[in-house]
Each structure stands twice: as C-alpha cells, then as structure tokens.
Amino acid sequence: MKRLALLILIFTTGLFTAGAFAEGCEGQQRAPTAKEKAFYTANFKVLRAALPKPPAGWQYSDADKQKLDPGYTDVPEYICSDYINYYIGLDMGYTRPMSEADSQKEMEAMQAKPDPAKQKELDGLMAQQQDLIQKTMTAAQKQDTKALDALSKQGDVLGAKIGQVQADMTAGQSAALAAIQRDREAKVRIAINDAGGASCYGNPKPMQVKGAFAAYQCENPATYSSPGNQLDAPRGRILVVYGAATLRTDDDWERKDDKGLEHKDSAITVDTQVNQQSMVVQSIIVNIEGDDLARAQSLYKQMNLAPIAALLNH
C-alpha cells in the first residue's frame, strides 16, 4: 500500500557557544540580530493569537502549554551563519481526559467474552496443533526427516489459521477500544516559511478561503494491515496554504478496511517555495487534524486567519 509521508521540515537550533560549529553548518553559529529577534517574536505572537480554544471538555496538551505563555517567543538561541532558515512553527495539541464513562466502556470491552463459534473453532485448531506437536516429537525420535518436513509444512498452515482466528476474535475488542481512544486527540499546526510543504489525504475536497493559495479538507477512514490489525486510526484534516507554492494532485494510495478489502483513495500535496535566506514571510501553512473531519472543522471555525494572511504583505 502506497503510503503518504507528511513532509515536515524540522527546525533545530544549536546549544553550543557562539563560536562553535553547528551540526549541518559549514560555517559558524552566531547569535540572532535584533532585527531577527523581532522577526521571530512578532510573527510568533500572530500565530499564537490565531490558535483555537479547546473544545468543550477538552484541554491543551501538557507538552504544548508552555507555548501559551506570553514570554514564549520561539527565538532561536543561535543561527547557522551560512545556512539561515527563517522558519517559525507553532504546534498545539488538544486532548480530552478520560471520563468515568470511558473507563467503564474500556473495562467492559476488555472483559468481553469472545464469540462462542470462534472460540470453538480456535479450540479445535489448538487441539490439532497439540496433535501435530506429538507427531513431530515422534518423527524426531525416529529421525524421519521426510515426515518432519511434511509436519513442518502442516504446522505453518495450521499456525496461519490459528493466527487469523485469534485476530478475528480480538477484532471486535480492538475496534471498541480504538473507538474509545480515538476522539481524545487533535492538533493545530501553523508554520511560516516551511520548505517541506504539506499533504492532505483521504478524498480531498477544495475549500474557498480568501487569499489562500490552496485550501482542502480531507478525511480518511481507519486503515488496516489485515482484519483486526489497525494501522492508522481515522483522521480528519483541514489544510490552508498561503503564499508561493505549487499543487500536486497525482498522489494516489490504497488502503485496506477492517474486512481486508482494498480501496483506492487520493491526496493532494502542496510544495511551498521558500528562499531560506530571505527574512520575510513567504509562505504560511495551517494544518488542523482531528479524530474526524467534524473535529477539525470545529477547531477551524474558531480561527481568524486574516491576521495570518496579512503577514505576507509585511
């Protein structure tokens, strides 16, 4: 299955003294100038002001709360002298604490008895496996290599059947547990001058957003490697991109559902065009992700993107 990797540029700053060589730098590090500090500080404030508040019953993630502090500016301590990247990124996570009802549902799902028919089928297969083990021990004692080879092949087939039945038995439990957990996380990411671009996959549909180069909403169902084995939980996403960029619509991918059936799906990819040596706002990416499209839409509707779009004209 062709999988899409979300292209995210990771911006790092050095933790050494001003004269030291930085990892990935051919030259030396230097402290940011007053003008550079002002660029980071002023623009970061605009990004933070655009963040939506947590939905009812939700909260900001503990890992990201510090970014809400007025004193948090995201100004790098040092800048690579020969490779300047005027990138500013703000990631904010949102979580919903487990309720008593959630915990009760989780306990009930974990204690749920397996399907009687599947349990009977599994018991029969396990009995066959024990019989096969005894036959294998007897063949080994007789050093009957031909019989051992045949029994080994039978064991592989039997093992695959047992694994499939076990997966079928736990599929319902896994789905119930995933449903309890999946609506407890959301994320908003806003980035200035992100040269990595962004993708939106799962039946992308265009949106009309004033001043944006591209805007899409996407929603992909849960994907599975096989029945009962979930690869990715269902997600909804809204992507808005401002500034110089190009749009690609040639990304297709296939996914399996919980029954093992394959489905064709599509995606869009936005490649931003950034001159990393230029200290101006050239592109802005707003990426909102939730457990479903409704969650992403609820966060998006709270956001006033006009001040963010206006940064391109500064």
C-alpha positions in Angstrom: 0.0 0.0 0.0 1.4 3.3 -1.0 1.6 5.5 2.0 2.0 9.2 2.0 4.5 10.8 4.3 3.7 14.2 5.5 6.7 16.4 4.7 7.6 18.4 7.7 10.8 20.5 7.9 12.3 20.2 11.4 13.9 23.4 12.6 16.7 23.0 15.1 19.0 25.4 16.8 22.4 24.8 18.4 23.1 24.6 22.1 26.8 25.5 21.9 28.7 28.7 22.3 28.6 31.4 19.7 32.0 30.4 18.1 31.2 26.7 17.8 30.4 24.8 14.6 26.8 23.7 14.4 25.6 20.3 13.2 24.7 20.7 9.5 26.6 24.0 9.2 29.7 24.5 7.1 30.4 27.8 8.9 30.0 29.0 12.4 27.0 29.8 14.6 26.1 33.3 15.6 23.5 34.9 17.9 20.5 36.4 16.1 20.5 40.1 15.5 17.9 42.5 17.0 16.1 42.5 13.6 16.0 38.7 13.5 14.7 38.5 17.1 11.9 41.0 16.2 11.0 38.9 13.2 10.6 35.7 15.2 8.9 37.4 18.2 6.3 39.5 16.3 5.3 36.7 13.9 5.1 34.1 16.6 2.6 36.2 18.5 0.4 36.4 15.5 0.4 32.6 15.2 -0.4 32.1 18.8 -3.3 34.6 18.7 -4.8 32.5 15.9 -4.9 29.3 17.9 -8.5 28.0 18.6 -9.5 27.3 22.2 -10.1 23.7 23.3 -13.5 22.2 22.5 -15.9 21.7 25.5 -14.5 19.1 27.8 -11.0 19.3 26.2 -7.8 21.0 27.2 -4.4 22.0 25.8 -1.9 19.2 25.9 0.6 19.4 28.7 3.5 19.2 26.4 2.5 22.3 24.5 1.0 24.5 27.3 4.3 26.4 27.7 3.9 27.9 24.2 0.8 29.9 25.5 3.0 31.8 28.0 3.3 35.4 26.8 7.1 35.2 27.4 7.5 32.3 25.0 8.8 33.7 21.7 10.5 30.8 19.8 13.5 32.9 19.1 16.5 30.6 18.3 19.4 30.9 20.6 21.9 30.7 17.7 21.7 30.8 13.9 23.8 29.0 11.4 25.9 31.7 9.7 26.0 30.0 6.3 22.6 28.4 6.3 19.9 30.7 7.5 16.3 29.4 7.7 13.7 31.9 8.8 11.2 29.3 9.8 8.6 29.8 12.6 6.4 26.9 13.7 3.8 26.5 16.3 2.3 23.1 17.1 -0.6 22.9 19.7 -2.1 19.7 20.9 -5.5 19.2 22.3 -6.6 16.3 24.5 -9.8 15.1 26.1 -9.3 13.5 29.5 -10.7 10.0 30.1 -14.2 10.2 31.7 -15.6 7.6 34.1 -17.9 6.5 31.3 -14.9 6.0 29.0 -13.1 3.9 31.6 -16.2 1.8 32.2 -16.6 1.2 28.4 -12.9 0.3 28.2 -13.2 -2.2 31.1 -16.3 -3.8 29.5 -14.5 -4.1 26.2 -11.5 -5.8 27.8 -13.7 -8.2 29.7 -16.0 -9.0 26.8 -16.2 -12.8 26.1 -15.2 -13.9 22.6 -17.7 -15.2 20.1 -18.6 -18.8 21.1 -18.4 -20.0 17.5 -14.9 -18.5 17.1 -13.8 -19.9 20.4 -15.0 -23.4 19.4 -13.1 -23.1 16.1 -9.9 -22.0 18.0 -10.2 -24.8 20.5 -10.4 -27.3 17.6 -7.3 -25.8 15.9 -5.3 -25.8 19.1 -6.2 -29.5 19.6 -4.9 -30.1 16.1 -1.7 -28.2 16.9 -1.1 -30.4 20.1 -1.6 -33.5 18.0 0.9 -32.2 15.4 3.4 -31.5 18.1 3.2 -35.1 19.4 3.6 -36.4 15.8 6.6 -34.1 15.3 8.3 -35.4 18.5 7.7 -39.0 17.4 9.2 -38.3 13.9 12.2 -36.5 15.5 12.9 -39.5 17.7 12.8 -41.8 14.6 14.9 -39.2 12.7 12.3 -39.4 9.9 13.3 -36.2 8.0 10.7 -36.7 5.3 7.9 -36.8 7.9 9.4 -33.8 9.8 9.4 -31.8 6.6 5.7 -32.6 5.9 4.7 -31.9 9.5 6.6 -28.6 9.4 4.5 -27.5 6.4 1.3 -28.6 8.1 2.4 -26.6 11.1 2.9 -23.5 9.1 -0.6 -23.8 7.6 -2.2 -24.5 10.9 -0.3 -21.7 12.6 -1.7 -19.2 10.0 -5.2 -20.4 10.6 -4.8 -20.0 14.4 -3.5 -16.5 13.9 -6.3 -15.5 11.7 -9.0 -16.9 14.1 -7.3 -15.1 17.0 -7.2 -11.9 15.1 -10.9 -12.3 14.2 -11.7 -12.9 17.9 -9.9 -9.8 19.1 -11.1 -7.6 16.2 -14.3 -6.5 18.0 -12.4 -5.8 21.2 -9.7 -3.8 19.4 -12.3 -1.8 17.5 -14.2 -1.0 20.7 -11.0 0.1 22.5 -9.9 2.2 19.5 -13.3 3.9 19.3 -12.9 5.0 23.0 -9.5 6.4 22.5 -9.6 7.9 19.0 -11.6 11.0 19.9 -9.2 12.2 22.5 -6.6 14.0 20.4 -6.5 16.9 18.0 -3.7 19.1 16.7 -3.2 22.5 15.1 0.0 23.4 13.4 0.8 26.8 11.9 4.1 27.3 10.1 5.8 30.2 8.4 8.4 29.5 5.7 8.1 25.8 5.9 10.1 24.5 2.9 8.7 21.0 3.5 5.2 21.7 2.3 2.2 19.6 3.4 -0.2 16.9 2.3 -3.9 16.3 2.7 -5.0 12.7 2.1 -8.3 10.9 2.1 -10.8 12.2 -0.5 -9.6 15.8 -0.6 -12.2 18.5 -1.3 -11.3 22.1 -2.1 -12.4 24.9 0.2 -12.8 28.6 -0.5 -10.6 30.6 1.8 -9.9 34.3 0.9 -6.3 35.0 0.0 -5.2 31.3 0.2 -3.2 29.6 -2.5 -4.9 26.3 -1.7 -7.3 25.1 0.9 -8.6 21.5 1.3 -10.5 19.3 3.7 -9.7 15.6 3.9 -11.0 12.6 5.8 -9.5 9.1 5.7 -11.1 6.1 7.5 -9.1 3.7 9.6 -6.6 1.6 7.6 -5.8 -2.0 8.4 -3.0 -4.4 7.5 -5.4 -7.2 7.9 -8.8 -7.8 9.7 -8.4 -6.8 13.3 -4.9 -5.2 12.8 -5.4 -1.4 12.6 -2.5 0.6 11.1 -3.9 4.1 11.4 -6.9 5.5 13.2 -9.5 7.6 11.2 -8.4 11.2 10.9 -9.9 14.4 9.5 -7.8 17.3 8.3 -8.1 20.9 7.1 -5.2 22.4 5.2 -4.8 26.0 4.2 -1.7 27.3 2.5 -0.8 31.0 1.8 2.0 32.3 -0.4 4.1 30.9 -3.2 3.5 27.2 -3.8 2.6 24.6 -6.3 -0.1 22.0 -6.1 0.2 18.3 -7.0 -2.9 16.1 -7.3 -1.1 12.9 -8.6 -0.8 11.2 -5.2 -2.9 8.1 -5.1 -2.9 5.4 -2.4 -4.6 2.2 -1.5 -5.9 1.3 1.9 -7.5 -1.8 3.5 -10.6 -1.7 5.6 -11.4 -3.8 8.6 -12.6 -6.7 6.4 -9.4 -6.7 4.4 -10.9 -5.2 1.3 -8.7 -2.7 -0.6 -9.9 0.8 -1.6 -8.4 3.4 -3.8 -8.1 6.9 -2.4 -6.4 10.2 -3.3 -4.5 13.1 -1.9 -3.1 16.5 -2.7 0.4 17.8 -1.9 1.4 21.4 -1.7 5.0 22.2 -2.3 5.9 25.6 -0.8 8.5 27.9 -2.5 10.8 29.4 0.1 14.0 31.4 -0.2 15.6 30.4 3.1 18.0 33.4 3.1 15.2 36.0 2.9 13.9 37.3 6.2 10.3 37.9 5.1 7.1 35.8 5.4 6.9 33.9 2.1 4.5 31.0 2.9 2.2 30.0 5.7 0.7 26.6 6.3 -2.3 26.0 8.6 -2.8 22.3 9.3 -5.6 21.2 11.6 -6.1 17.5 12.5 -8.7 15.7 14.5 -10.2 12.3 15.1 -12.7 13.0 12.3 -13.4 15.9 9.9 -16.1 17.4 12.2 -13.4 17.8 15.0 -11.0 19.5 12.6 -13.9 21.8 11.3 -14.9 22.8 14.8 -11.3 24.0 15.5 -11.0 25.7 12.1 -14.2 27.7 12.6 -12.8 29.3 15.7 -9.8 30.6 13.9 -9.4 34.1 12.4 -6.9 33.6 9.6 -7.0 37.2 8.3 -4.1 38.4 10.5 -2.1 35.4 9.5 -2.7 36.0 5.8 -1.8 39.7 6.3 1.8 38.7 7.3 2.6 38.0 3.7 2.2 41.7 2.9 4.7 42.9 5.6 
